[in-house]
């Protein structure tokens, strides 16, 4: 395997340029899908390689349940500096798994608590809560997806802005934005180098919902006004992991984008642009990460098979 087993751990650095350029130059839908795909691939590959290194480290521990042959010099030679990185990979992988498990648990807990809070209301598409705190968010799952909004929020908006709010939250539900957000959250837990991409996706899903809402209501200005007003009066949703109209900033950039022309819809940017170079760089980084992890996994399987006594 050699140094190739370490490449997926650092290759997420190749995706940093596209994290910011995608926000500025790609359609939000394209940016969200591209960034989420790259993030998921790189996180899976880095976790796999961390697990392979962990196997070598675990085999060196006294009293481990692995076959004795897995601690032979031939196996350890597959990983550079096996004495150090092999044992260091054990707590590192434990931290990764614990962080991802905590994220999943918290995600499920928030969803369950939000649904329980609506248990006494009718099963309608929109749930209006009599609350003096203005907020609104999209709540997926349960018997049906729902838009949750408080009376205080509705009182702050004009009729056209209310329509924009509902269109924005329905766009979150229709496009299943919570899945993109959960995927990048887990990826950032698996590899801290992927945090800039998580931040970028948190922004692009909101921009995606903004553009869909503008198309639905037929007025980009109405959506921009709704976002601006909601940001001024809202303190954020009571459940931070759920998407909301003004939950994710920077709000001024979203408003400015809506007051400008609609973004062009294109599936892949031209190579002769900065965003095109960054996109291809991230794609190549993800491909190299996948090949490196696959090569390392296959090599390790053959080595361990040869070292295992029949």
Beta strands, then each sheet from edge to edge (+ up, - down):
strand 1: 126-129
strand 2: 136-139
strand 3: 146-150
sheet 1: 1+ 3+ 2-
end
